[in-house]
Amino acid sequence: MHRTNSPVRSQFCRQSRMAELLPWLLPWLLATLLAVYFLDLRAHARRGLPPGPRPLPLIGNLHLLGDQPHRSLAGLAKIHGPLMSLRLGAVTTVVASSPEVAREFLQTHDAIFATRSVPDAIDAHARSSVVWLPNSSPSWRALRKIMARELFVPHRLDALRHLRREKVRQLVDHVGRLAGEDAAVDVGRAAFATVLNLLSGNIFSRDLTNLDDHGESKEFQELVTELMEAAGRPNLSDFYPAFAAADLQGCRRKAAKLIARLHRVFDEEIDGRLHDRRSGQPRKNDFLDLLLDSETTTGDKGSAGLDRDTLRSMLTDLFAAGSDTSSNTVEWAMTELLKNPVSMYKVCDELARVIGIRRNIEESEIGQLPYLQAVVKETFRLHPPAPLLLPRQAEVATKVIGYTIPKGARLLINIWAMGRDPNVWSEPEKFMPERFLEKTIDFKGGDFELIPFGAGRRICPGMPLAIRMMHMVLGSLLNQFEWKLPVEVEINGVDMAEKFGVTLIKAVPLCAIATPI
């Protein structure tokens, strides 16, 4: 009996001693944590980092981000300045919120900050992705060369112009059928399906979806949207890299499933094209043929090495980045025009005068439409597709406007804040395309007031195609139909809420009534 109860008594004694020691241990533990915290604050100051909010123990400044980081960071920049530093979990992060500071990082020190900071959710995909590979990688240089010199050069885009013209015609026919049924048009979904088919026409010479099949286009749109959200959602693995292997929020697992679904679509296209080649079918001379040619001619060391994984990654980059951002821009532009009837009248009047009523615009006519171009620029200013661009990191410690940016620090460029900076733009919250008629500002990376595609060596390589697609789709919709909001939306107002991810999408889709002109 004595031996049976002995372990119980021993355990009880240990618990009693712990209970007695706890009141003494807690103050020591608290004092240790506070000492570490204040030492870290002093070290933070000694490192010469840019100013920023004081970090809390363990979480740093994570509590300040919220579910709209671009807005939260813009608010903090008003307090701490256009170059500020935060500690997000265990990661030092610097944020640029003005054109002058952005130029320092993306032009003056571009080589040091050209490497992307890869979100843990898509780490496996990033290992063969032109979007995420480090710029020092031979694979990145070779893939970028293929995209810049083969896929998006003017003569290649011109050769496939007829495909884009046909997709815009199909969009107009689709909207015309809905108008005949007095049905509202889900502008974002129609634009997404059209841009998706514009891309697939350029890449595969066939459509991936049917505009009249709402289920099919909706499924692909949701797939891409969920992937962009998974990549951009705040993730503990990115803030505490030591715990990344655990994937505590399941972001990596979710992204892997989404990417696998995309890869199955692309595998069918690749396998079908390879079968056609073996059976002697004529070439289509589209993007896929070019990529498969690169696969067979770049097998030497140091080449792109377009194996199946690389092909999948490149196609994922093209479709995820191209379809989502371009269609979002069209939807935001239509939303702003419907809220601003004067701007709607001006752009429609220009189209009628220059192009002629009830005509789809041609790519060669975009340059004759300055107000339409101004509408697109103003939409980019207020609703940039990627509000924080894609994160970068410092390759080495460097001085930027007098502050030290340590090696490995993460860099965010808040172009959403830059687009609403009253020091740069008059009446920044107001939609005024006219501002771009008064001064020449481009969005191709040279004017840092407006850099929706980024700047420097990591500027979006698909920009030439995106520019053509957005102007053609938006201009043709405006020149073929009169648009108005449903009665209930007119009464209650348009919901302008945003949904944050890698891209900034409209939380409540825009549904509008089209009437043929």
Contacts in CASP RR format, 6 or more apart in sequence:
PFRMAT RR
TARGET T0000
AUTHOR 0000-0000-0000
METHOD contacts of the structure
MODEL  1
MHRTNSPVRSQFCRQSRMAELLPWLLPWLLATLLAVYFLDLRAHARRGLP
PGPRPLPLIGNLHLLGDQPHRSLAGLAKIHGPLMSLRLGAVTTVVASSPE
VAREFLQTHDAIFATRSVPDAIDAHARSSVVWLPNSSPSWRALRKIMARE
LFVPHRLDALRHLRREKVRQLVDHVGRLAGEDAAVDVGRAAFATVLNLLS
GNIFSRDLTNLDDHGESKEFQELVTELMEAAGRPNLSDFYPAFAAADLQG
CRRKAAKLIARLHRVFDEEIDGRLHDRRSGQPRKNDFLDLLLDSETTTGD
KGSAGLDRDTLRSMLTDLFAAGSDTSSNTVEWAMTELLKNPVSMYKVCDE
LARVIGIRRNIEESEIGQLPYLQAVVKETFRLHPPAPLLLPRQAEVATKV
IGYTIPKGARLLINIWAMGRDPNVWSEPEKFMPERFLEKTIDFKGGDFEL
IPFGAGRRICPGMPLAIRMMHMVLGSLLNQFEWKLPVEVEINGVDMAEKF
GVTLIKAVPLCAIATPI
33 57 0 8 1.000
34 57 0 8 1.000
36 57 0 8 1.000
37 56 0 8 1.000
37 57 0 8 1.000
40 55 0 8 1.000
41 54 0 8 1.000
41 55 0 8 1.000
44 55 0 8 1.000
44 87 0 8 1.000
47 404 0 8 1.000
47 406 0 8 1.000
48 403 0 8 1.000
48 404 0 8 1.000
49 85 0 8 1.000
49 92 0 8 1.000
49 94 0 8 1.000
49 403 0 8 1.000
49 404 0 8 1.000
49 405 0 8 1.000
49 406 0 8 1.000
50 80 0 8 1.000
50 83 0 8 1.000
50 84 0 8 1.000
50 85 0 8 1.000
50 94 0 8 1.000
50 403 0 8 1.000
50 405 0 8 1.000
51 80 0 8 1.000
51 81 0 8 1.000
51 84 0 8 1.000
51 85 0 8 1.000
52 76 0 8 1.000
52 80 0 8 1.000
52 84 0 8 1.000
52 85 0 8 1.000
52 86 0 8 1.000
53 61 0 8 1.000
53 64 0 8 1.000
53 76 0 8 1.000
53 79 0 8 1.000
53 80 0 8 1.000
53 84 0 8 1.000
53 86 0 8 1.000
55 61 0 8 1.000
55 86 0 8 1.000
55 87 0 8 1.000
56 63 0 8 1.000
58 89 0 8 1.000
59 89 0 8 1.000
60 86 0 8 1.000
60 87 0 8 1.000
60 88 0 8 1.000
60 89 0 8 1.000
61 86 0 8 1.000
61 87 0 8 1.000
61 88 0 8 1.000
61 89 0 8 1.000
62 88 0 8 1.000
62 89 0 8 1.000
62 234 0 8 1.000
62 239 0 8 1.000
64 72 0 8 1.000
64 76 0 8 1.000
64 86 0 8 1.000
65 72 0 8 1.000
65 73 0 8 1.000
65 88 0 8 1.000
65 234 0 8 1.000
66 72 0 8 1.000
66 234 0 8 1.000
67 500 0 8 1.000
68 498 0 8 1.000
68 500 0 8 1.000
69 234 0 8 1.000
69 388 0 8 1.000
69 500 0 8 1.000
70 387 0 8 1.000
70 388 0 8 1.000
70 414 0 8 1.000
70 416 0 8 1.000
70 417 0 8 1.000
70 500 0 8 1.000
70 504 0 8 1.000
71 416 0 8 1.000
73 95 0 8 1.000
73 97 0 8 1.000
73 388 0 8 1.000
73 412 0 8 1.000
73 414 0 8 1.000
73 417 0 8 1.000
74 97 0 8 1.000
74 414 0 8 1.000
74 416 0 8 1.000
74 417 0 8 1.000
74 420 0 8 1.000
75 417 0 8 1.000
76 84 0 8 1.000
76 86 0 8 1.000
76 95 0 8 1.000
77 84 0 8 1.000
77 95 0 8 1.000
77 97 0 8 1.000
77 414 0 8 1.000
77 417 0 8 1.000
81 97 0 8 1.000
82 96 0 8 1.000
82 97 0 8 1.000
82 98 0 8 1.000
82 100 0 8 1.000
82 101 0 8 1.000
83 94 0 8 1.000
83 95 0 8 1.000
83 96 0 8 1.000
83 97 0 8 1.000
83 98 0 8 1.000
83 101 0 8 1.000
83 400 0 8 1.000
83 401 0 8 1.000
83 403 0 8 1.000
84 94 0 8 1.000
84 95 0 8 1.000
84 97 0 8 1.000
85 92 0 8 1.000
85 93 0 8 1.000
85 94 0 8 1.000
85 95 0 8 1.000
85 403 0 8 1.000
85 409 0 8 1.000
86 92 0 8 1.000
86 93 0 8 1.000
86 94 0 8 1.000
86 95 0 8 1.000
87 93 0 8 1.000
88 239 0 8 1.000
88 410 0 8 1.000
89 239 0 8 1.000
89 240 0 8 1.000
90 239 0 8 1.000
90 240 0 8 1.000
90 241 0 8 1.000
90 242 0 8 1.000
91 238 0 8 1.000
91 239 0 8 1.000
91 241 0 8 1.000
91 409 0 8 1.000
91 410 0 8 1.000
92 406 0 8 1.000
92 408 0 8 1.000
92 409 0 8 1.000
92 410 0 8 1.000
93 409 0 8 1.000
93 410 0 8 1.000
93 411 0 8 1.000
93 412 0 8 1.000
94 405 0 8 1.000
94 409 0 8 1.000
94 410 0 8 1.000
94 411 0 8 1.000
94 412 0 8 1.000
95 411 0 8 1.000
95 412 0 8 1.000
95 413 0 8 1.000
95 414 0 8 1.000
96 102 0 8 1.000
96 104 0 8 1.000
96 105 0 8 1.000
96 411 0 8 1.000
96 412 0 8 1.000
96 413 0 8 1.000
96 414 0 8 1.000
97 414 0 8 1.000
97 417 0 8 1.000
97 418 0 8 1.000
97 421 0 8 1.000
98 418 0 8 1.000
98 421 0 8 1.000
98 423 0 8 1.000
98 424 0 8 1.000
99 418 0 8 1.000
99 424 0 8 1.000
99 447 0 8 1.000
99 448 0 8 1.000
99 449 0 8 1.000
100 448 0 8 1.000
101 400 0 8 1.000
101 401 0 8 1.000
102 413 0 8 1.000
102 415 0 8 1.000
102 418 0 8 1.000
102 448 0 8 1.000
102 451 0 8 1.000
102 455 0 8 1.000
103 448 0 8 1.000
104 400 0 8 1.000
104 401 0 8 1.000
105 113 0 8 1.000
105 392 0 8 1.000
105 400 0 8 1.000
105 411 0 8 1.000
105 413 0 8 1.000
106 113 0 8 1.000
106 413 0 8 1.000
106 448 0 8 1.000
106 451 0 8 1.000
106 454 0 8 1.000
106 455 0 8 1.000
106 456 0 8 1.000
107 448 0 8 1.000
107 455 0 8 1.000
107 456 0 8 1.000
109 398 0 8 1.000
109 400 0 8 1.000
110 456 0 8 1.000
110 457 0 8 1.000
111 395 0 8 1.000
111 457 0 8 1.000
112 394 0 8 1.000
112 395 0 8 1.000
112 396 0 8 1.000
112 398 0 8 1.000
113 392 0 8 1.000
113 393 0 8 1.000
113 394 0 8 1.000
113 395 0 8 1.000
113 411 0 8 1.000
114 135 0 8 1.000
114 392 0 8 1.000
114 395 0 8 1.000
114 456 0 8 1.000
114 457 0 8 1.000
114 458 0 8 1.000
115 134 0 8 1.000
115 135 0 8 1.000
115 136 0 8 1.000
115 392 0 8 1.000
115 393 0 8 1.000
115 395 0 8 1.000
116 126 0 8 1.000
116 131 0 8 1.000
116 132 0 8 1.000
116 134 0 8 1.000
116 390 0 8 1.000
116 391 0 8 1.000
116 392 0 8 1.000
116 393 0 8 1.000
116 458 0 8 1.000
117 391 0 8 1.000
117 392 0 8 1.000
117 393 0 8 1.000
117 410 0 8 1.000
117 411 0 8 1.000
118 126 0 8 1.000
118 132 0 8 1.000
119 231 0 8 1.000
119 232 0 8 1.000
119 235 0 8 1.000
119 238 0 8 1.000
119 251 0 8 1.000
119 391 0 8 1.000
120 235 0 8 1.000
120 237 0 8 1.000
120 238 0 8 1.000
120 241 0 8 1.000
120 244 0 8 1.000
120 247 0 8 1.000
120 251 0 8 1.000
120 252 0 8 1.000
121 230 0 8 1.000
121 231 0 8 1.000
121 232 0 8 1.000
121 233 0 8 1.000
121 235 0 8 1.000
121 237 0 8 1.000
121 251 0 8 1.000
121 252 0 8 1.000
121 254 0 8 1.000
121 255 0 8 1.000
122 129 0 8 1.000
122 132 0 8 1.000
122 230 0 8 1.000
122 231 0 8 1.000
122 252 0 8 1.000
122 255 0 8 1.000
122 259 0 8 1.000
123 252 0 8 1.000
124 252 0 8 1.000
124 256 0 8 1.000
124 259 0 8 1.000
125 132 0 8 1.000
125 255 0 8 1.000
125 259 0 8 1.000
125 313 0 8 1.000
125 316 0 8 1.000
126 132 0 8 1.000
126 133 0 8 1.000
127 133 0 8 1.000
128 139 0 8 1.000
128 309 0 8 1.000
128 310 0 8 1.000
128 312 0 8 1.000
128 313 0 8 1.000
129 313 0 8 1.000
129 314 0 8 1.000
129 316 0 8 1.000
129 317 0 8 1.000
130 140 0 8 1.000
130 143 0 8 1.000
130 144 0 8 1.000
130 147 0 8 1.000
130 313 0 8 1.000
130 314 0 8 1.000
130 317 0 8 1.000
130 461 0 8 1.000
131 317 0 8 1.000
131 321 0 8 1.000
131 390 0 8 1.000
133 139 0 8 1.000
133 140 0 8 1.000
133 143 0 8 1.000
134 140 0 8 1.000
135 141 0 8 1.000
135 457 0 8 1.000
135 458 0 8 1.000
138 302 0 8 1.000
138 303 0 8 1.000
139 302 0 8 1.000
139 304 0 8 1.000
139 305 0 8 1.000
139 310 0 8 1.000
142 298 0 8 1.000
142 302 0 8 1.000
142 303 0 8 1.000
142 304 0 8 1.000
142 305 0 8 1.000
143 304 0 8 1.000
143 306 0 8 1.000
143 310 0 8 1.000
143 314 0 8 1.000
144 461 0 8 1.000
145 304 0 8 1.000
146 290 0 8 1.000
146 291 0 8 1.000
146 294 0 8 1.000
146 304 0 8 1.000
146 306 0 8 1.000
147 314 0 8 1.000
147 461 0 8 1.000
147 462 0 8 1.000
148 461 0 8 1.000
150 156 0 8 1.000
150 290 0 8 1.000
150 294 0 8 1.000
151 287 0 8 1.000
151 290 0 8 1.000
151 461 0 8 1.000
151 462 0 8 1.000
152 461 0 8 1.000
152 462 0 8 1.000
152 463 0 8 1.000
152 464 0 8 1.000
152 465 0 8 1.000
154 464 0 8 1.000
157 464 0 8 1.000
157 465 0 8 1.000
157 468 0 8 1.000
159 285 0 8 1.000
160 201 0 8 1.000
160 202 0 8 1.000
160 286 0 8 1.000
161 363 0 8 1.000
163 198 0 8 1.000
163 201 0 8 1.000
163 202 0 8 1.000
163 205 0 8 1.000
164 198 0 8 1.000
164 202 0 8 1.000
164 363 0 8 1.000
164 468 0 8 1.000
164 469 0 8 1.000
164 472 0 8 1.000
165 360 0 8 1.000
165 362 0 8 1.000
165 472 0 8 1.000
167 194 0 8 1.000
167 197 0 8 1.000
167 198 0 8 1.000
167 201 0 8 1.000
167 207 0 8 1.000
168 194 0 8 1.000
168 198 0 8 1.000
168 360 0 8 1.000
168 472 0 8 1.000
168 473 0 8 1.000
168 476 0 8 1.000
169 360 0 8 1.000
170 194 0 8 1.000
170 197 0 8 1.000
170 211 0 8 1.000
171 190 0 8 1.000
171 191 0 8 1.000
171 193 0 8 1.000
171 194 0 8 1.000
171 211 0 8 1.000
171 473 0 8 1.000
171 476 0 8 1.000
171 477 0 8 1.000
172 360 0 8 1.000
172 476 0 8 1.000
172 477 0 8 1.000
172 480 0 8 1.000
174 190 0 8 1.000
174 211 0 8 1.000
174 212 0 8 1.000
175 185 0 8 1.000
175 190 0 8 1.000
175 477 0 8 1.000
175 480 0 8 1.000
175 481 0 8 1.000
175 514 0 8 1.000
176 481 0 8 1.000
176 514 0 8 1.000
176 516 0 8 1.000
177 212 0 8 1.000
178 184 0 8 1.000
178 185 0 8 1.000
178 514 0 8 1.000
179 185 0 8 1.000
179 481 0 8 1.000
179 513 0 8 1.000
179 514 0 8 1.000
179 515 0 8 1.000
179 516 0 8 1.000
182 513 0 8 1.000
184 486 0 8 1.000
184 511 0 8 1.000
184 512 0 8 1.000
184 513 0 8 1.000
185 511 0 8 1.000
185 512 0 8 1.000
185 513 0 8 1.000
185 514 0 8 1.000
186 509 0 8 1.000
186 510 0 8 1.000
186 511 0 8 1.000
187 330 0 8 1.000
187 331 0 8 1.000
187 334 0 8 1.000
187 335 0 8 1.000
187 477 0 8 1.000
187 509 0 8 1.000
187 510 0 8 1.000
187 511 0 8 1.000
187 512 0 8 1.000
188 327 0 8 1.000
188 328 0 8 1.000
188 330 0 8 1.000
188 331 0 8 1.000
188 506 0 8 1.000
188 509 0 8 1.000
188 510 0 8 1.000
189 214 0 8 1.000
189 217 0 8 1.000
189 218 0 8 1.000
189 221 0 8 1.000
189 509 0 8 1.000
190 211 0 8 1.000
191 326 0 8 1.000
191 327 0 8 1.000
191 330 0 8 1.000
191 331 0 8 1.000
191 473 0 8 1.000
192 217 0 8 1.000
192 221 0 8 1.000
192 323 0 8 1.000
192 324 0 8 1.000
192 327 0 8 1.000
193 209 0 8 1.000
193 210 0 8 1.000
193 211 0 8 1.000
193 217 0 8 1.000
193 221 0 8 1.000
194 211 0 8 1.000
194 327 0 8 1.000
194 473 0 8 1.000
195 322 0 8 1.000
195 323 0 8 1.000
195 326 0 8 1.000
195 327 0 8 1.000
195 330 0 8 1.000
195 469 0 8 1.000
195 473 0 8 1.000
196 208 0 8 1.000
196 209 0 8 1.000
196 217 0 8 1.000
196 220 0 8 1.000
196 221 0 8 1.000
196 319 0 8 1.000
196 323 0 8 1.000
196 327 0 8 1.000
197 207 0 8 1.000
197 208 0 8 1.000
197 209 0 8 1.000
197 211 0 8 1.000
198 469 0 8 1.000
199 318 0 8 1.000
199 319 0 8 1.000
199 322 0 8 1.000
199 323 0 8 1.000
200 206 0 8 1.000
200 207 0 8 1.000
200 208 0 8 1.000
200 319 0 8 1.000
201 207 0 8 1.000
201 286 0 8 1.000
202 286 0 8 1.000
202 287 0 8 1.000
202 465 0 8 1.000
203 286 0 8 1.000
203 287 0 8 1.000
203 288 0 8 1.000
203 315 0 8 1.000
203 318 0 8 1.000
203 319 0 8 1.000
204 269 0 8 1.000
204 273 0 8 1.000
204 286 0 8 1.000
204 287 0 8 1.000
204 288 0 8 1.000
205 284 0 8 1.000
205 286 0 8 1.000
205 288 0 8 1.000
208 220 0 8 1.000
208 265 0 8 1.000
209 216 0 8 1.000
209 217 0 8 1.000
209 220 0 8 1.000
210 216 0 8 1.000
210 217 0 8 1.000
211 217 0 8 1.000
221 323 0 8 1.000
221 327 0 8 1.000
223 258 0 8 1.000
223 261 0 8 1.000
223 262 0 8 1.000
224 319 0 8 1.000
224 320 0 8 1.000
224 323 0 8 1.000
224 324 0 8 1.000
225 324 0 8 1.000
225 505 0 8 1.000
226 254 0 8 1.000
226 258 0 8 1.000
227 255 0 8 1.000
227 258 0 8 1.000
227 259 0 8 1.000
227 262 0 8 1.000
227 320 0 8 1.000
228 320 0 8 1.000
228 324 0 8 1.000
228 501 0 8 1.000
228 502 0 8 1.000
228 503 0 8 1.000
228 505 0 8 1.000
229 499 0 8 1.000
229 501 0 8 1.000
229 502 0 8 1.000
230 251 0 8 1.000
230 254 0 8 1.000
230 255 0 8 1.000
230 258 0 8 1.000
231 255 0 8 1.000
231 501 0 8 1.000
231 502 0 8 1.000
232 500 0 8 1.000
232 501 0 8 1.000
232 502 0 8 1.000
233 251 0 8 1.000
233 501 0 8 1.000
235 249 0 8 1.000
235 251 0 8 1.000
236 243 0 8 1.000
236 248 0 8 1.000
236 249 0 8 1.000
237 243 0 8 1.000
237 244 0 8 1.000
237 246 0 8 1.000
237 247 0 8 1.000
237 248 0 8 1.000
237 249 0 8 1.000
237 251 0 8 1.000
237 252 0 8 1.000
238 244 0 8 1.000
247 253 0 8 1.000
259 316 0 8 1.000
262 312 0 8 1.000
262 315 0 8 1.000
262 316 0 8 1.000
262 319 0 8 1.000
262 320 0 8 1.000
263 312 0 8 1.000
263 316 0 8 1.000
266 311 0 8 1.000
266 312 0 8 1.000
266 315 0 8 1.000
266 316 0 8 1.000
267 308 0 8 1.000
267 312 0 8 1.000
269 288 0 8 1.000
269 315 0 8 1.000
270 288 0 8 1.000
270 292 0 8 1.000
270 308 0 8 1.000
270 311 0 8 1.000
273 288 0 8 1.000
273 289 0 8 1.000
273 292 0 8 1.000
274 292 0 8 1.000
277 292 0 8 1.000
283 289 0 8 1.000
287 318 0 8 1.000
291 306 0 8 1.000
291 311 0 8 1.000
291 314 0 8 1.000
292 306 0 8 1.000
292 311 0 8 1.000
294 304 0 8 1.000
294 306 0 8 1.000
295 305 0 8 1.000
295 306 0 8 1.000
295 307 0 8 1.000
295 311 0 8 1.000
298 304 0 8 1.000
298 305 0 8 1.000
298 306 0 8 1.000
299 305 0 8 1.000
304 310 0 8 1.000
306 314 0 8 1.000
321 460 0 8 1.000
321 462 0 8 1.000
322 462 0 8 1.000
322 466 0 8 1.000
324 385 0 8 1.000
324 503 0 8 1.000
324 505 0 8 1.000
325 385 0 8 1.000
325 386 0 8 1.000
325 466 0 8 1.000
325 503 0 8 1.000
326 466 0 8 1.000
326 469 0 8 1.000
326 470 0 8 1.000
326 473 0 8 1.000
328 383 0 8 1.000
328 385 0 8 1.000
328 503 0 8 1.000
328 504 0 8 1.000
328 505 0 8 1.000
328 506 0 8 1.000
329 376 0 8 1.000
329 379 0 8 1.000
329 380 0 8 1.000
329 383 0 8 1.000
329 385 0 8 1.000
329 470 0 8 1.000
330 470 0 8 1.000
330 473 0 8 1.000
330 474 0 8 1.000
330 477 0 8 1.000
331 506 0 8 1.000
331 509 0 8 1.000
331 510 0 8 1.000
332 379 0 8 1.000
332 382 0 8 1.000
332 383 0 8 1.000
332 506 0 8 1.000
333 375 0 8 1.000
333 376 0 8 1.000
333 379 0 8 1.000
333 470 0 8 1.000
333 474 0 8 1.000
334 474 0 8 1.000
334 477 0 8 1.000
334 483 0 8 1.000
334 510 0 8 1.000
334 512 0 8 1.000
335 494 0 8 1.000
335 496 0 8 1.000
335 506 0 8 1.000
335 510 0 8 1.000
336 343 0 8 1.000
336 375 0 8 1.000
336 378 0 8 1.000
336 379 0 8 1.000
336 382 0 8 1.000
336 383 0 8 1.000
336 431 0 8 1.000
337 343 0 8 1.000
337 344 0 8 1.000
337 347 0 8 1.000
337 375 0 8 1.000
337 478 0 8 1.000
337 483 0 8 1.000
338 344 0 8 1.000
338 483 0 8 1.000
338 484 0 8 1.000
338 485 0 8 1.000
338 494 0 8 1.000
338 510 0 8 1.000
338 512 0 8 1.000
339 431 0 8 1.000
339 494 0 8 1.000
340 431 0 8 1.000
343 375 0 8 1.000
343 431 0 8 1.000
343 432 0 8 1.000
343 433 0 8 1.000
344 478 0 8 1.000
344 483 0 8 1.000
346 371 0 8 1.000
346 433 0 8 1.000
347 371 0 8 1.000
347 372 0 8 1.000
347 375 0 8 1.000
347 433 0 8 1.000
347 475 0 8 1.000
347 478 0 8 1.000
348 478 0 8 1.000
348 479 0 8 1.000
350 369 0 8 1.000
350 370 0 8 1.000
350 371 0 8 1.000
350 372 0 8 1.000
351 357 0 8 1.000
351 361 0 8 1.000
351 369 0 8 1.000
351 372 0 8 1.000
351 475 0 8 1.000
351 478 0 8 1.000
351 479 0 8 1.000
352 479 0 8 1.000
354 365 0 8 1.000
354 368 0 8 1.000
354 369 0 8 1.000
355 361 0 8 1.000
355 365 0 8 1.000
355 369 0 8 1.000
355 479 0 8 1.000
356 479 0 8 1.000
357 479 0 8 1.000
357 517 0 8 1.000
358 479 0 8 1.000
358 480 0 8 1.000
358 516 0 8 1.000
358 517 0 8 1.000
359 479 0 8 1.000
359 480 0 8 1.000
360 472 0 8 1.000
360 476 0 8 1.000
360 479 0 8 1.000
360 480 0 8 1.000
361 369 0 8 1.000
361 471 0 8 1.000
361 472 0 8 1.000
361 475 0 8 1.000
361 476 0 8 1.000
361 479 0 8 1.000
362 472 0 8 1.000
363 468 0 8 1.000
363 471 0 8 1.000
363 472 0 8 1.000
366 372 0 8 1.000
366 373 0 8 1.000
366 467 0 8 1.000
366 468 0 8 1.000
366 471 0 8 1.000
366 472 0 8 1.000
367 373 0 8 1.000
369 471 0 8 1.000
369 475 0 8 1.000
370 437 0 8 1.000
371 433 0 8 1.000
371 437 0 8 1.000
372 471 0 8 1.000
372 474 0 8 1.000
372 475 0 8 1.000
372 478 0 8 1.000
373 436 0 8 1.000
373 471 0 8 1.000
374 433 0 8 1.000
374 434 0 8 1.000
374 435 0 8 1.000
374 436 0 8 1.000
374 437 0 8 1.000
375 433 0 8 1.000
375 474 0 8 1.000
376 470 0 8 1.000
376 471 0 8 1.000
376 474 0 8 1.000
377 433 0 8 1.000
377 436 0 8 1.000
377 441 0 8 1.000
377 443 0 8 1.000
377 450 0 8 1.000
378 431 0 8 1.000
378 432 0 8 1.000
378 433 0 8 1.000
378 435 0 8 1.000
378 436 0 8 1.000
380 443 0 8 1.000
380 450 0 8 1.000
380 452 0 8 1.000
381 419 0 8 1.000
381 425 0 8 1.000
381 450 0 8 1.000
382 419 0 8 1.000
382 420 0 8 1.000
382 431 0 8 1.000
383 498 0 8 1.000
383 504 0 8 1.000
384 415 0 8 1.000
384 416 0 8 1.000
384 419 0 8 1.000
384 452 0 8 1.000
384 504 0 8 1.000
385 452 0 8 1.000
385 503 0 8 1.000
385 504 0 8 1.000
386 415 0 8 1.000
386 452 0 8 1.000
386 502 0 8 1.000
386 503 0 8 1.000
386 504 0 8 1.000
387 414 0 8 1.000
387 415 0 8 1.000
387 416 0 8 1.000
387 500 0 8 1.000
387 504 0 8 1.000
388 412 0 8 1.000
388 413 0 8 1.000
388 414 0 8 1.000
388 415 0 8 1.000
388 416 0 8 1.000
389 412 0 8 1.000
389 413 0 8 1.000
389 415 0 8 1.000
389 451 0 8 1.000
389 454 0 8 1.000
390 458 0 8 1.000
390 502 0 8 1.000
391 410 0 8 1.000
391 411 0 8 1.000
391 412 0 8 1.000
392 410 0 8 1.000
392 411 0 8 1.000
392 413 0 8 1.000
392 458 0 8 1.000
393 408 0 8 1.000
393 409 0 8 1.000
393 410 0 8 1.000
393 411 0 8 1.000
394 405 0 8 1.000
394 406 0 8 1.000
394 407 0 8 1.000
394 408 0 8 1.000
394 409 0 8 1.000
394 411 0 8 1.000
395 407 0 8 1.000
395 408 0 8 1.000
396 407 0 8 1.000
397 404 0 8 1.000
397 405 0 8 1.000
397 406 0 8 1.000
397 407 0 8 1.000
398 404 0 8 1.000
398 405 0 8 1.000
399 405 0 8 1.000
405 411 0 8 1.000
413 451 0 8 1.000
413 454 0 8 1.000
415 451 0 8 1.000
415 452 0 8 1.000
415 454 0 8 1.000
416 504 0 8 1.000
418 424 0 8 1.000
418 448 0 8 1.000
418 449 0 8 1.000
418 451 0 8 1.000
419 425 0 8 1.000
419 428 0 8 1.000
419 449 0 8 1.000
419 450 0 8 1.000
420 428 0 8 1.000
420 429 0 8 1.000
421 428 0 8 1.000
422 428 0 8 1.000
424 449 0 8 1.000
425 435 0 8 1.000
425 449 0 8 1.000
426 435 0 8 1.000
441 447 0 8 1.000
441 449 0 8 1.000
441 450 0 8 1.000
442 450 0 8 1.000
443 450 0 8 1.000
443 451 0 8 1.000
443 452 0 8 1.000
443 453 0 8 1.000
444 453 0 8 1.000
444 459 0 8 1.000
444 463 0 8 1.000
445 451 0 8 1.000
445 453 0 8 1.000
445 454 0 8 1.000
445 455 0 8 1.000
445 456 0 8 1.000
445 459 0 8 1.000
446 455 0 8 1.000
448 455 0 8 1.000
453 459 0 8 1.000
453 460 0 8 1.000
453 462 0 8 1.000
453 463 0 8 1.000
453 466 0 8 1.000
454 460 0 8 1.000
460 466 0 8 1.000
477 483 0 8 1.000
477 514 0 8 1.000
479 517 0 8 1.000
480 516 0 8 1.000
480 517 0 8 1.000
481 514 0 8 1.000
481 515 0 8 1.000
481 516 0 8 1.000
481 517 0 8 1.000
482 514 0 8 1.000
482 515 0 8 1.000
482 516 0 8 1.000
482 517 0 8 1.000
483 512 0 8 1.000
483 513 0 8 1.000
483 514 0 8 1.000
483 515 0 8 1.000
484 490 0 8 1.000
484 512 0 8 1.000
484 513 0 8 1.000
484 515 0 8 1.000
485 493 0 8 1.000
485 494 0 8 1.000
485 512 0 8 1.000
485 513 0 8 1.000
486 511 0 8 1.000
486 512 0 8 1.000
486 513 0 8 1.000
489 511 0 8 1.000
494 510 0 8 1.000
495 507 0 8 1.000
495 508 0 8 1.000
496 506 0 8 1.000
497 506 0 8 1.000
497 507 0 8 1.000
497 508 0 8 1.000
498 504 0 8 1.000
498 505 0 8 1.000
498 506 0 8 1.000
498 507 0 8 1.000
499 505 0 8 1.000
499 506 0 8 1.000
499 507 0 8 1.000
END
